[in-house]
Amino acid sequence: MTKTRHYTPELSRELVRKLYFAAKAEGIPMTRWLNRLVDGALKELSETSNNQGAVEAA
């Protein structure tokens, strides 16, 4: 059986270090903290894109 491969971006060591300590300060695993961060940023980006479209259509 073959495994499905996913895109895994490489992050700089310094960025991973910053992410690790930010998550540690929150007391949660880095992966959980990063998932929340990215999810929130994508939602904000989507809302911004939708709002700009509404303004341009007016």
C-alpha positions as CSV (number, residue, x, y, z in Angstrom):
1,M,0.0,0.0,0.0
2,T,1.4,3.4,-0.9
3,K,1.4,6.4,1.4
4,T,-0.1,9.7,0.4
5,R,2.5,12.4,0.4
6,H,1.7,15.9,1.6
7,Y,3.5,19.1,0.9
8,T,5.7,19.9,3.9
9,P,7.3,23.4,3.7
10,E,10.7,23.9,5.2
11,L,10.8,26.6,7.9
12,S,14.0,28.3,9.0
13,R,15.5,27.1,12.2
14,E,15.1,30.6,13.7
15,L,11.4,30.7,12.8
16,V,10.8,27.2,14.3
17,R,12.7,28.4,17.5
18,K,10.4,31.5,17.8
19,L,7.3,29.4,17.2
20,Y,8.4,26.8,19.8
21,F,8.9,29.4,22.5
22,A,5.7,31.3,21.7
23,A,3.7,28.0,22.0
24,K,5.6,27.1,25.2
25,A,4.7,30.5,26.7
26,E,1.0,29.6,26.0
27,G,1.5,26.1,27.5
28,I,0.3,24.2,24.5
29,P,2.1,22.0,21.9
30,M,3.7,24.0,19.0
31,T,1.6,22.1,16.4
32,R,-1.7,23.1,18.1
33,W,-0.6,26.7,18.6
34,L,0.6,26.9,15.0
35,N,-2.7,25.4,13.7
36,R,-4.7,28.0,15.6
37,L,-2.4,30.8,14.3
38,V,-2.6,29.8,10.7
39,D,-6.4,29.1,10.9
40,G,-7.0,32.5,12.4
41,A,-4.8,34.2,9.8
42,L,-6.6,32.4,6.9
43,K,-10.0,33.4,8.3
44,E,-8.9,37.0,8.6
45,L,-7.5,36.9,5.1
46,S,-10.7,35.5,3.7
47,E,-12.8,38.1,5.5
48,T,-10.6,40.9,4.2
49,S,-10.9,39.5,0.7
50,N,-14.7,39.2,1.0
51,N,-15.0,42.8,2.4
52,Q,-12.8,44.2,-0.4
53,G,-15.0,42.5,-3.0
54,A,-18.1,44.0,-1.4
55,V,-16.6,47.5,-1.4
56,E,-15.4,47.2,-5.0
57,A,-18.9,46.0,-6.1
58,A,-20.6,49.0,-4.5
